[in-house]
């Protein structure tokens, strides 16, 4: 999702603060890798099984 690039750039340019830039993508998909010029973006390639193990199951919408 190229719409993530501005957010990735924002984080990447704060690397001196000790932050890292990491994204996740589906394993075996032929998507282009997201890049930030001059910065290293770590990509976690996930299978469906991997995703189920690490997904956030928190419900962020209030039901009241």
mmJSON file of the N, C-alpha and C atoms, coordinates in Angstrom:
{"data_MODEL":{"atom_site":{
"group_PDB":["ATOM","ATOM","ATOM","ATOM","ATOM","ATOM","ATOM","ATOM","ATOM","ATOM","ATOM","ATOM","ATOM","ATOM","ATOM","ATOM","ATOM","ATOM","ATOM","ATOM","ATOM","ATOM","ATOM","ATOM","ATOM","ATOM","ATOM","ATOM","ATOM","ATOM","ATOM","ATOM","ATOM","ATOM","ATOM","ATOM","ATOM","ATOM","ATOM","ATOM","ATOM","ATOM","ATOM","ATOM","ATOM","ATOM","ATOM","ATOM","ATOM","ATOM","ATOM","ATOM","ATOM","ATOM","ATOM","ATOM","ATOM","ATOM","ATOM","ATOM","ATOM","ATOM","ATOM","ATOM","ATOM","ATOM","ATOM","ATOM","ATOM","ATOM","ATOM","ATOM","ATOM","ATOM","ATOM","ATOM","ATOM","ATOM","ATOM","ATOM","ATOM","ATOM","ATOM","ATOM","ATOM","ATOM","ATOM","ATOM","ATOM","ATOM","ATOM","ATOM","ATOM","ATOM","ATOM","ATOM","ATOM","ATOM","ATOM","ATOM","ATOM","ATOM","ATOM","ATOM","ATOM","ATOM","ATOM","ATOM","ATOM","ATOM","ATOM","ATOM","ATOM","ATOM","ATOM","ATOM","ATOM","ATOM","ATOM","ATOM","ATOM","ATOM","ATOM","ATOM","ATOM","ATOM","ATOM","ATOM","ATOM","ATOM","ATOM","ATOM","ATOM","ATOM","ATOM","ATOM","ATOM","ATOM","ATOM","ATOM","ATOM","ATOM","ATOM","ATOM","ATOM","ATOM","ATOM","ATOM","ATOM","ATOM","ATOM","ATOM","ATOM","ATOM","ATOM","ATOM","ATOM","ATOM","ATOM","ATOM","ATOM","ATOM","ATOM","ATOM","ATOM","ATOM","ATOM","ATOM","ATOM","ATOM","ATOM","ATOM","ATOM","ATOM","ATOM","ATOM","ATOM","ATOM","ATOM","ATOM","ATOM","ATOM","ATOM","ATOM","ATOM","ATOM","ATOM","ATOM","ATOM","ATOM","ATOM","ATOM"],
"id":[1,2,3,4,5,6,7,8,9,10,11,12,13,14,15,16,17,18,19,20,21,22,23,24,25,26,27,28,29,30,31,32,33,34,35,36,37,38,39,40,41,42,43,44,45,46,47,48,49,50,51,52,53,54,55,56,57,58,59,60,61,62,63,64,65,66,67,68,69,70,71,72,73,74,75,76,77,78,79,80,81,82,83,84,85,86,87,88,89,90,91,92,93,94,95,96,97,98,99,100,101,102,103,104,105,106,107,108,109,110,111,112,113,114,115,116,117,118,119,120,121,122,123,124,125,126,127,128,129,130,131,132,133,134,135,136,137,138,139,140,141,142,143,144,145,146,147,148,149,150,151,152,153,154,155,156,157,158,159,160,161,162,163,164,165,166,167,168,169,170,171,172,173,174,175,176,177,178,179,180,181,182,183,184,185,186,187,188,189,190,191,192],
"type_symbol":["N","C","C","N","C","C","N","C","C","N","C","C","N","C","C","N","C","C","N","C","C","N","C","C","N","C","C","N","C","C","N","C","C","N","C","C","N","C","C","N","C","C","N","C","C","N","C","C","N","C","C","N","C","C","N","C","C","N","C","C","N","C","C","N","C","C","N","C","C","N","C","C","N","C","C","N","C","C","N","C","C","N","C","C","N","C","C","N","C","C","N","C","C","N","C","C","N","C","C","N","C","C","N","C","C","N","C","C","N","C","C","N","C","C","N","C","C","N","C","C","N","C","C","N","C","C","N","C","C","N","C","C","N","C","C","N","C","C","N","C","C","N","C","C","N","C","C","N","C","C","N","C","C","N","C","C","N","C","C","N","C","C","N","C","C","N","C","C","N","C","C","N","C","C","N","C","C","N","C","C","N","C","C","N","C","C","N","C","C","N","C","C"],
"label_atom_id":["N","CA","C","N","CA","C","N","CA","C","N","CA","C","N","CA","C","N","CA","C","N","CA","C","N","CA","C","N","CA","C","N","CA","C","N","CA","C","N","CA","C","N","CA","C","N","CA","C","N","CA","C","N","CA","C","N","CA","C","N","CA","C","N","CA","C","N","CA","C","N","CA","C","N","CA","C","N","CA","C","N","CA","C","N","CA","C","N","CA","C","N","CA","C","N","CA","C","N","CA","C","N","CA","C","N","CA","C","N","CA","C","N","CA","C","N","CA","C","N","CA","C","N","CA","C","N","CA","C","N","CA","C","N","CA","C","N","CA","C","N","CA","C","N","CA","C","N","CA","C","N","CA","C","N","CA","C","N","CA","C","N","CA","C","N","CA","C","N","CA","C","N","CA","C","N","CA","C","N","CA","C","N","CA","C","N","CA","C","N","CA","C","N","CA","C","N","CA","C","N","CA","C","N","CA","C","N","CA","C","N","CA","C","N","CA","C","N","CA","C","N","CA","C"],
"label_alt_id":[null,null,null,null,null,null,null,null,null,null,null,null,null,null,null,null,null,null,null,null,null,null,null,null,null,null,null,null,null,null,null,null,null,null,null,null,null,null,null,null,null,null,null,null,null,null,null,null,null,null,null,null,null,null,null,null,null,null,null,null,null,null,null,null,null,null,null,null,null,null,null,null,null,null,null,null,null,null,null,null,null,null,null,null,null,null,null,null,null,null,null,null,null,null,null,null,null,null,null,null,null,null,null,null,null,null,null,null,null,null,null,null,null,null,null,null,null,null,null,null,null,null,null,null,null,null,null,null,null,null,null,null,null,null,null,null,null,null,null,null,null,null,null,null,null,null,null,null,null,null,null,null,null,null,null,null,null,null,null,null,null,null,null,null,null,null,null,null,null,null,null,null,null,null,null,null,null,null,null,null,null,null,null,null,null,null,null,null,null,null,null,null],
"label_comp_id":["UNK","UNK","UNK","UNK","UNK","UNK","UNK","UNK","UNK","UNK","UNK","UNK","UNK","UNK","UNK","UNK","UNK","UNK","UNK","UNK","UNK","UNK","UNK","UNK","UNK","UNK","UNK","UNK","UNK","UNK","UNK","UNK","UNK","UNK","UNK","UNK","UNK","UNK","UNK","UNK","UNK","UNK","UNK","UNK","UNK","UNK","UNK","UNK","UNK","UNK","UNK","UNK","UNK","UNK","UNK","UNK","UNK","UNK","UNK","UNK","UNK","UNK","UNK","UNK","UNK","UNK","UNK","UNK","UNK","UNK","UNK","UNK","UNK","UNK","UNK","UNK","UNK","UNK","UNK","UNK","UNK","UNK","UNK","UNK","UNK","UNK","UNK","UNK","UNK","UNK","UNK","UNK","UNK","UNK","UNK","UNK","UNK","UNK","UNK","UNK","UNK","UNK","UNK","UNK","UNK","UNK","UNK","UNK","UNK","UNK","UNK","UNK","UNK","UNK","UNK","UNK","UNK","UNK","UNK","UNK","UNK","UNK","UNK","UNK","UNK","UNK","UNK","UNK","UNK","UNK","UNK","UNK","UNK","UNK","UNK","UNK","UNK","UNK","UNK","UNK","UNK","UNK","UNK","UNK","UNK","UNK","UNK","UNK","UNK","UNK","UNK","UNK","UNK","UNK","UNK","UNK","UNK","UNK","UNK","UNK","UNK","UNK","UNK","UNK","UNK","UNK","UNK","UNK","UNK","UNK","UNK","UNK","UNK","UNK","UNK","UNK","UNK","UNK","UNK","UNK","UNK","UNK","UNK","UNK","UNK","UNK","UNK","UNK","UNK","UNK","UNK","UNK"],
"label_asym_id":["A","A","A","A","A","A","A","A","A","A","A","A","A","A","A","A","A","A","A","A","A","A","A","A","A","A","A","A","A","A","A","A","A","A","A","A","A","A","A","A","A","A","A","A","A","A","A","A","A","A","A","A","A","A","A","A","A","A","A","A","A","A","A","A","A","A","A","A","A","A","A","A","A","A","A","A","A","A","A","A","A","A","A","A","A","A","A","A","A","A","A","A","A","A","A","A","A","A","A","A","A","A","A","A","A","A","A","A","A","A","A","A","A","A","A","A","A","A","A","A","A","A","A","A","A","A","A","A","A","A","A","A","A","A","A","A","A","A","A","A","A","A","A","A","A","A","A","A","A","A","A","A","A","A","A","A","A","A","A","A","A","A","A","A","A","A","A","A","A","A","A","A","A","A","A","A","A","A","A","A","A","A","A","A","A","A","A","A","A","A","A","A"],
"label_entity_id":["1","1","1","1","1","1","1","1","1","1","1","1","1","1","1","1","1","1","1","1","1","1","1","1","1","1","1","1","1","1","1","1","1","1","1","1","1","1","1","1","1","1","1","1","1","1","1","1","1","1","1","1","1","1","1","1","1","1","1","1","1","1","1","1","1","1","1","1","1","1","1","1","1","1","1","1","1","1","1","1","1","1","1","1","1","1","1","1","1","1","1","1","1","1","1","1","1","1","1","1","1","1","1","1","1","1","1","1","1","1","1","1","1","1","1","1","1","1","1","1","1","1","1","1","1","1","1","1","1","1","1","1","1","1","1","1","1","1","1","1","1","1","1","1","1","1","1","1","1","1","1","1","1","1","1","1","1","1","1","1","1","1","1","1","1","1","1","1","1","1","1","1","1","1","1","1","1","1","1","1","1","1","1","1","1","1","1","1","1","1","1","1"],
"label_seq_id":[1,1,1,2,2,2,3,3,3,4,4,4,5,5,5,6,6,6,7,7,7,8,8,8,9,9,9,10,10,10,11,11,11,12,12,12,13,13,13,14,14,14,15,15,15,16,16,16,17,17,17,18,18,18,19,19,19,20,20,20,21,21,21,22,22,22,23,23,23,24,24,24,25,25,25,26,26,26,27,27,27,28,28,28,29,29,29,30,30,30,31,31,31,32,32,32,33,33,33,34,34,34,35,35,35,36,36,36,37,37,37,38,38,38,39,39,39,40,40,40,41,41,41,42,42,42,43,43,43,44,44,44,45,45,45,46,46,46,47,47,47,48,48,48,49,49,49,50,50,50,51,51,51,52,52,52,53,53,53,54,54,54,55,55,55,56,56,56,57,57,57,58,58,58,59,59,59,60,60,60,61,61,61,62,62,62,63,63,63,64,64,64],
"pdbx_PDB_ins_code":[null,null,null,null,null,null,null,null,null,null,null,null,null,null,null,null,null,null,null,null,null,null,null,null,null,null,null,null,null,null,null,null,null,null,null,null,null,null,null,null,null,null,null,null,null,null,null,null,null,null,null,null,null,null,null,null,null,null,null,null,null,null,null,null,null,null,null,null,null,null,null,null,null,null,null,null,null,null,null,null,null,null,null,null,null,null,null,null,null,null,null,null,null,null,null,null,null,null,null,null,null,null,null,null,null,null,null,null,null,null,null,null,null,null,null,null,null,null,null,null,null,null,null,null,null,null,null,null,null,null,null,null,null,null,null,null,null,null,null,null,null,null,null,null,null,null,null,null,null,null,null,null,null,null,null,null,null,null,null,null,null,null,null,null,null,null,null,null,null,null,null,null,null,null,null,null,null,null,null,null,null,null,null,null,null,null,null,null,null,null,null,null],
"Cartn_x":[0.836,0.0,0.878,0.97,1.839,1.331,0.064,-0.431,0.253,0.963,1.709,3.068,3.543,4.897,5.117,4.202,4.456,4.623,3.843,3.978,5.304,5.703,6.986,8.142,8.046,9.09,9.175,8.026,7.985,8.739,8.462,9.125,10.598,10.887,12.262,13.202,12.717,13.573,13.789,13.241,13.466,14.282,15.016,15.828,16.824,17.287,18.228,17.604,16.285,15.587,15.475,16.039,16.027,14.824,14.106,12.942,13.35,12.554,12.784,11.506,11.654,10.513,10.285,9.095,8.76,7.356,7.187,5.881,5.645,4.43,4.101,3.417,3.661,3.052,2.734,1.797,1.459,2.598,2.943,3.952,3.384,4.225,3.868,3.007,2.8,2.115,3.171,2.81,3.774,3.622,3.537,3.437,4.823,4.897,6.169,6.464,7.723,8.157,8.12,7.66,7.639,9.044,9.461,10.791,10.714,11.644,11.854,13.289,13.466,14.797,15.793,16.911,17.981,17.749,16.669,16.344,16.073,16.266,15.984,14.589,13.739,12.401,12.373,12.184,12.132,10.734,10.652,9.359,9.207,8.115,7.76,6.785,7.183,6.299,5.501,4.185,3.314,2.449,2.329,1.322,0.027,-1.062,-2.324,-2.163,-1.469,-1.228,-0.411,0.632,1.437,0.553,-0.277,-1.153,-2.076,-2.669,-3.586,-2.882,-1.598,-0.843,-0.471,-0.334,0.151,-0.873,-2.035,-2.994,-3.496,-3.853,-4.382,-5.879,-6.329,-7.743,-8.52,-7.892,-8.544,-9.686,-10.823,-11.952,-11.807,-11.543,-11.277,-12.522,-13.667,-14.91,-15.734,-16.185,-17.012,-18.395,-18.925,-20.261,-21.336,-20.966,-21.964,-22.536],
"Cartn_y":[-1.188,0.0,1.246,1.887,3.057,4.221,4.181,5.247,5.223,4.14,4.045,4.746,5.057,5.604,6.881,7.862,9.047,8.698,7.768,7.357,6.636,5.796,5.099,6.091,7.102,8.129,8.891,9.223,9.941,9.167,7.876,7.04,6.839,6.545,6.251,7.417,8.619,9.783,10.1,9.279,9.416,8.249,7.601,6.443,6.796,8.027,8.443,8.324,8.294,8.144,6.681,5.793,4.373,3.612,4.192,3.506,2.685,1.698,0.923,0.927,0.672,0.651,-0.786,-1.304,-2.672,-2.715,-3.534,-3.742,-5.241,-5.604,-7.008,-7.103,-8.212,-8.45,-9.935,-10.246,-11.652,-12.364,-13.519,-14.378,-14.863,-15.001,-15.527,-14.594,-13.348,-12.379,-11.642,-11.172,-10.502,-8.982,-8.489,-7.05,-6.435,-5.168,-4.467,-4.154,-4.249,-3.965,-2.46,-2.044,-0.63,-0.176,0.937,1.473,2.913,3.264,4.648,4.965,5.958,6.293,6.499,5.784,5.932,5.253,4.515,3.869,2.386,1.601,0.169,-0.085,-0.701,-1.085,-2.606,-3.133,-4.577,-5.067,-6.147,-6.701,-8.114,-8.339,-9.665,-10.272,-11.346,-12.015,-13.077,-12.954,-13.813,-14.729,-15.967,-16.871,-16.618,-17.223,-17.07,-17.58,-18.69,-19.264,-18.305,-17.699,-16.715,-15.564,-15.071,-13.942,-14.269,-15.437,-15.824,-15.859,-16.17,-16.234,-14.858,-13.867,-12.559,-11.438,-11.705,-10.618,-10.044,-8.787,-8.083,-8.356,-9.017,-9.382,-8.382,-7.258,-6.234,-5.598,-5.399,-4.679,-3.225,-2.344,-0.946,-0.068,-0.628,0.129,-0.134,0.926,0.78,0.285,-0.669,-1.202,-0.553,0.393,1.03,2.278],
"Cartn_z":[0.0,0.0,0.0,-1.137,-1.236,-0.39,0.049,0.917,2.286,2.603,3.863,3.805,2.611,2.472,3.292,3.303,4.147,5.631,6.137,7.541,7.765,6.819,6.925,6.901,6.041,5.979,7.298,7.863,9.136,10.211,10.311,11.32,10.972,9.717,9.303,9.565,9.397,9.595,11.077,11.945,13.385,13.933,13.054,13.438,14.545,14.569,15.616,17.006,17.073,18.352,18.759,17.947,18.276,17.749,16.805,16.249,15.027,14.706,13.486,12.668,11.389,10.485,10.052,10.341,9.984,9.402,8.381,7.761,7.628,7.308,7.055,5.699,5.018,3.708,3.586,2.72,2.496,1.794,2.296,1.67,0.337,-0.652,-1.971,-2.81,-2.385,-3.243,-4.043,-5.206,-6.071,-5.97,-4.752,-4.528,-4.497,-4.881,-4.782,-3.324,-2.98,-1.617,-1.369,-0.192,0.155,0.517,-0.047,0.213,0.687,1.537,1.947,1.555,0.714,0.201,1.334,1.254,2.22,3.56,3.705,4.974,4.758,5.805,5.74,6.308,5.51,5.956,6.039,7.242,7.443,7.104,6.326,5.939,6.497,7.197,7.702,6.693,6.044,5.091,5.831,5.809,6.597,5.745,6.192,5.634,6.412,5.994,6.725,8.163,8.321,9.647,10.519,9.938,10.673,11.147,10.232,10.543,11.717,11.692,12.766,14.119,14.122,15.374,15.925,15.057,15.512,15.415,14.867,14.657,15.977,15.93,17.098,17.159,18.193,18.328,19.181,19.491,20.297,19.522,20.181,19.593,20.03,19.078,19.392,19.353,19.008,18.919,20.17,20.794,21.988,21.589,22.332,22.025,22.877,23.723,24.59,23.967],
"occupancy":[1.0,1.0,1.0,1.0,1.0,1.0,1.0,1.0,1.0,1.0,1.0,1.0,1.0,1.0,1.0,1.0,1.0,1.0,1.0,1.0,1.0,1.0,1.0,1.0,1.0,1.0,1.0,1.0,1.0,1.0,1.0,1.0,1.0,1.0,1.0,1.0,1.0,1.0,1.0,1.0,1.0,1.0,1.0,1.0,1.0,1.0,1.0,1.0,1.0,1.0,1.0,1.0,1.0,1.0,1.0,1.0,1.0,1.0,1.0,1.0,1.0,1.0,1.0,1.0,1.0,1.0,1.0,1.0,1.0,1.0,1.0,1.0,1.0,1.0,1.0,1.0,1.0,1.0,1.0,1.0,1.0,1.0,1.0,1.0,1.0,1.0,1.0,1.0,1.0,1.0,1.0,1.0,1.0,1.0,1.0,1.0,1.0,1.0,1.0,1.0,1.0,1.0,1.0,1.0,1.0,1.0,1.0,1.0,1.0,1.0,1.0,1.0,1.0,1.0,1.0,1.0,1.0,1.0,1.0,1.0,1.0,1.0,1.0,1.0,1.0,1.0,1.0,1.0,1.0,1.0,1.0,1.0,1.0,1.0,1.0,1.0,1.0,1.0,1.0,1.0,1.0,1.0,1.0,1.0,1.0,1.0,1.0,1.0,1.0,1.0,1.0,1.0,1.0,1.0,1.0,1.0,1.0,1.0,1.0,1.0,1.0,1.0,1.0,1.0,1.0,1.0,1.0,1.0,1.0,1.0,1.0,1.0,1.0,1.0,1.0,1.0,1.0,1.0,1.0,1.0,1.0,1.0,1.0,1.0,1.0,1.0,1.0,1.0,1.0,1.0,1.0,1.0],
"B_iso_or_equiv":[0.0,0.0,0.0,0.0,0.0,0.0,0.0,0.0,0.0,0.0,0.0,0.0,0.0,0.0,0.0,0.0,0.0,0.0,0.0,0.0,0.0,0.0,0.0,0.0,0.0,0.0,0.0,0.0,0.0,0.0,0.0,0.0,0.0,0.0,0.0,0.0,0.0,0.0,0.0,0.0,0.0,0.0,0.0,0.0,0.0,0.0,0.0,0.0,0.0,0.0,0.0,0.0,0.0,0.0,0.0,0.0,0.0,0.0,0.0,0.0,0.0,0.0,0.0,0.0,0.0,0.0,0.0,0.0,0.0,0.0,0.0,0.0,0.0,0.0,0.0,0.0,0.0,0.0,0.0,0.0,0.0,0.0,0.0,0.0,0.0,0.0,0.0,0.0,0.0,0.0,0.0,0.0,0.0,0.0,0.0,0.0,0.0,0.0,0.0,0.0,0.0,0.0,0.0,0.0,0.0,0.0,0.0,0.0,0.0,0.0,0.0,0.0,0.0,0.0,0.0,0.0,0.0,0.0,0.0,0.0,0.0,0.0,0.0,0.0,0.0,0.0,0.0,0.0,0.0,0.0,0.0,0.0,0.0,0.0,0.0,0.0,0.0,0.0,0.0,0.0,0.0,0.0,0.0,0.0,0.0,0.0,0.0,0.0,0.0,0.0,0.0,0.0,0.0,0.0,0.0,0.0,0.0,0.0,0.0,0.0,0.0,0.0,0.0,0.0,0.0,0.0,0.0,0.0,0.0,0.0,0.0,0.0,0.0,0.0,0.0,0.0,0.0,0.0,0.0,0.0,0.0,0.0,0.0,0.0,0.0,0.0,0.0,0.0,0.0,0.0,0.0,0.0],
"pdbx_formal_charge":[null,null,null,null,null,null,null,null,null,null,null,null,null,null,null,null,null,null,null,null,null,null,null,null,null,null,null,null,null,null,null,null,null,null,null,null,null,null,null,null,null,null,null,null,null,null,null,null,null,null,null,null,null,null,null,null,null,null,null,null,null,null,null,null,null,null,null,null,null,null,null,null,null,null,null,null,null,null,null,null,null,null,null,null,null,null,null,null,null,null,null,null,null,null,null,null,null,null,null,null,null,null,null,null,null,null,null,null,null,null,null,null,null,null,null,null,null,null,null,null,null,null,null,null,null,null,null,null,null,null,null,null,null,null,null,null,null,null,null,null,null,null,null,null,null,null,null,null,null,null,null,null,null,null,null,null,null,null,null,null,null,null,null,null,null,null,null,null,null,null,null,null,null,null,null,null,null,null,null,null,null,null,null,null,null,null,null,null,null,null,null,null],
"auth_seq_id":[1,1,1,2,2,2,3,3,3,4,4,4,5,5,5,6,6,6,7,7,7,8,8,8,9,9,9,10,10,10,11,11,11,12,12,12,13,13,13,14,14,14,15,15,15,16,16,16,17,17,17,18,18,18,19,19,19,20,20,20,21,21,21,22,22,22,23,23,23,24,24,24,25,25,25,26,26,26,27,27,27,28,28,28,29,29,29,30,30,30,31,31,31,32,32,32,33,33,33,34,34,34,35,35,35,36,36,36,37,37,37,38,38,38,39,39,39,40,40,40,41,41,41,42,42,42,43,43,43,44,44,44,45,45,45,46,46,46,47,47,47,48,48,48,49,49,49,50,50,50,51,51,51,52,52,52,53,53,53,54,54,54,55,55,55,56,56,56,57,57,57,58,58,58,59,59,59,60,60,60,61,61,61,62,62,62,63,63,63,64,64,64],
"auth_comp_id":["UNK","UNK","UNK","UNK","UNK","UNK","UNK","UNK","UNK","UNK","UNK","UNK","UNK","UNK","UNK","UNK","UNK","UNK","UNK","UNK","UNK","UNK","UNK","UNK","UNK","UNK","UNK","UNK","UNK","UNK","UNK","UNK","UNK","UNK","UNK","UNK","UNK","UNK","UNK","UNK","UNK","UNK","UNK","UNK","UNK","UNK","UNK","UNK","UNK","UNK","UNK","UNK","UNK","UNK","UNK","UNK","UNK","UNK","UNK","UNK","UNK","UNK","UNK","UNK","UNK","UNK","UNK","UNK","UNK","UNK","UNK","UNK","UNK","UNK","UNK","UNK","UNK","UNK","UNK","UNK","UNK","UNK","UNK","UNK","UNK","UNK","UNK","UNK","UNK","UNK","UNK","UNK","UNK","UNK","UNK","UNK","UNK","UNK","UNK","UNK","UNK","UNK","UNK","UNK","UNK","UNK","UNK","UNK","UNK","UNK","UNK","UNK","UNK","UNK","UNK","UNK","UNK","UNK","UNK","UNK","UNK","UNK","UNK","UNK","UNK","UNK","UNK","UNK","UNK","UNK","UNK","UNK","UNK","UNK","UNK","UNK","UNK","UNK","UNK","UNK","UNK","UNK","UNK","UNK","UNK","UNK","UNK","UNK","UNK","UNK","UNK","UNK","UNK","UNK","UNK","UNK","UNK","UNK","UNK","UNK","UNK","UNK","UNK","UNK","UNK","UNK","UNK","UNK","UNK","UNK","UNK","UNK","UNK","UNK","UNK","UNK","UNK","UNK","UNK","UNK","UNK","UNK","UNK","UNK","UNK","UNK","UNK","UNK","UNK","UNK","UNK","UNK"],
"auth_asym_id":["A","A","A","A","A","A","A","A","A","A","A","A","A","A","A","A","A","A","A","A","A","A","A","A","A","A","A","A","A","A","A","A","A","A","A","A","A","A","A","A","A","A","A","A","A","A","A","A","A","A","A","A","A","A","A","A","A","A","A","A","A","A","A","A","A","A","A","A","A","A","A","A","A","A","A","A","A","A","A","A","A","A","A","A","A","A","A","A","A","A","A","A","A","A","A","A","A","A","A","A","A","A","A","A","A","A","A","A","A","A","A","A","A","A","A","A","A","A","A","A","A","A","A","A","A","A","A","A","A","A","A","A","A","A","A","A","A","A","A","A","A","A","A","A","A","A","A","A","A","A","A","A","A","A","A","A","A","A","A","A","A","A","A","A","A","A","A","A","A","A","A","A","A","A","A","A","A","A","A","A","A","A","A","A","A","A","A","A","A","A","A","A"],
"auth_atom_id":["N","CA","C","N","CA","C","N","CA","C","N","CA","C","N","CA","C","N","CA","C","N","CA","C","N","CA","C","N","CA","C","N","CA","C","N","CA","C","N","CA","C","N","CA","C","N","CA","C","N","CA","C","N","CA","C","N","CA","C","N","CA","C","N","CA","C","N","CA","C","N","CA","C","N","CA","C","N","CA","C","N","CA","C","N","CA","C","N","CA","C","N","CA","C","N","CA","C","N","CA","C","N","CA","C","N","CA","C","N","CA","C","N","CA","C","N","CA","C","N","CA","C","N","CA","C","N","CA","C","N","CA","C","N","CA","C","N","CA","C","N","CA","C","N","CA","C","N","CA","C","N","CA","C","N","CA","C","N","CA","C","N","CA","C","N","CA","C","N","CA","C","N","CA","C","N","CA","C","N","CA","C","N","CA","C","N","CA","C","N","CA","C","N","CA","C","N","CA","C","N","CA","C","N","CA","C","N","CA","C","N","CA","C","N","CA","C","N","CA","C","N","CA","C"],
"pdbx_PDB_model_num":[1,1,1,1,1,1,1,1,1,1,1,1,1,1,1,1,1,1,1,1,1,1,1,1,1,1,1,1,1,1,1,1,1,1,1,1,1,1,1,1,1,1,1,1,1,1,1,1,1,1,1,1,1,1,1,1,1,1,1,1,1,1,1,1,1,1,1,1,1,1,1,1,1,1,1,1,1,1,1,1,1,1,1,1,1,1,1,1,1,1,1,1,1,1,1,1,1,1,1,1,1,1,1,1,1,1,1,1,1,1,1,1,1,1,1,1,1,1,1,1,1,1,1,1,1,1,1,1,1,1,1,1,1,1,1,1,1,1,1,1,1,1,1,1,1,1,1,1,1,1,1,1,1,1,1,1,1,1,1,1,1,1,1,1,1,1,1,1,1,1,1,1,1,1,1,1,1,1,1,1,1,1,1,1,1,1,1,1,1,1,1,1]
}}}
